[in-house]
Amino acid sequence: MVPEIVINNQTISDPQVIANKFNFYVANVGSNLAKTTSPTTKNFNDFLPVSNRDYVCVQIDENEIHHTVYLLKNSYSKGHDDLSTVILKNCANELS
């Protein structure tokens, strides 16, 4: 469990508020990222590499998620999703 988070220099420790803030963030990642991306007339396929592979969805369980998250390098730096691997590791139980 994440004991506290800081948003806009405000420390939040109430688990329900943390869950709501995290849910709000995840629900808005796509639209917020779209706001920072330049418009284009290209088709989305123009950004994808050519592949002859099929995409297959396979069922995974929480143990596989835990193992995969555990293998991530510990880092506080954030990616395009504005999340660090340390945050992901601290939230592994809730995500799986």
C-alpha positions in Angstrom: 0.0 0.0 0.0 1.2 3.5 -0.8 1.3 5.4 2.5 1.1 8.8 1.0 1.5 10.8 -2.3 2.2 14.4 -3.1 0.1 16.2 -5.6 0.7 19.9 -6.3 2.9 20.1 -3.2 0.0 18.7 -1.0 0.7 15.5 0.9 -2.3 13.1 0.8 -2.4 10.1 3.2 -6.1 9.1 3.2 -6.2 5.8 1.3 -9.6 6.6 -0.3 -8.4 10.0 -1.6 -5.1 8.3 -2.9 -7.2 5.7 -4.7 -9.5 8.4 -6.2 -6.5 10.6 -7.3 -4.8 7.6 -8.9 -8.0 6.5 -10.6 -8.6 10.0 -11.9 -5.0 10.2 -13.2 -5.2 6.8 -15.0 -8.6 7.6 -16.5 -7.2 10.9 -18.0 -3.7 9.8 -19.2 -4.9 9.4 -22.8 -6.7 12.7 -23.1 -3.9 14.6 -21.3 -1.3 13.1 -23.5 -3.3 13.9 -26.6 -3.3 17.6 -25.5 0.5 17.6 -25.7 0.7 15.8 -29.1 0.8 17.8 -32.3 -2.1 17.2 -34.7 -1.3 15.2 -37.8 -3.0 14.1 -41.0 -1.2 10.8 -41.0 -3.0 7.5 -40.4 -2.1 5.7 -37.1 -0.7 2.8 -39.2 2.0 5.2 -40.5 3.5 5.2 -36.9 3.6 1.4 -36.6 6.4 -0.8 -37.9 5.6 -3.3 -40.5 5.0 -6.7 -39.0 3.8 -10.1 -40.1 3.0 -11.1 -36.6 -0.5 -11.6 -35.2 -1.6 -10.0 -32.0 -2.9 -12.5 -29.6 -4.5 -11.9 -26.2 -3.5 -14.5 -23.6 -4.9 -14.8 -20.1 -2.5 -13.8 -17.4 -2.8 -14.0 -13.6 -1.8 -11.7 -10.8 1.4 -13.7 -10.2 2.6 -12.9 -13.7 1.9 -9.2 -13.2 3.8 -9.2 -9.8 6.7 -11.0 -11.5 6.9 -8.6 -14.4 6.6 -5.5 -12.2 9.3 -7.0 -9.9 11.7 -7.3 -12.9 11.4 -3.5 -13.6 14.5 -1.5 -12.7 14.0 0.7 -9.6 13.7 4.2 -10.8 12.1 7.4 -9.6 12.3 9.0 -13.0 8.9 9.2 -14.8 8.0 8.1 -18.3 5.5 9.5 -20.8 2.7 8.2 -18.5 4.2 10.4 -15.6 4.6 7.3 -13.4 7.9 5.9 -12.0 8.7 2.2 -11.7 8.9 2.8 -7.9 5.2 3.9 -7.9 4.3 0.9 -10.0 6.1 -1.5 -7.7 4.4 0.1 -4.7 1.0 -0.4 -6.3 1.6 -3.9 -7.7 -0.9 -5.5 -5.4 -3.6 -3.0 -6.3 -2.9 -3.2 -10.1 -3.0 -7.0 -10.2 
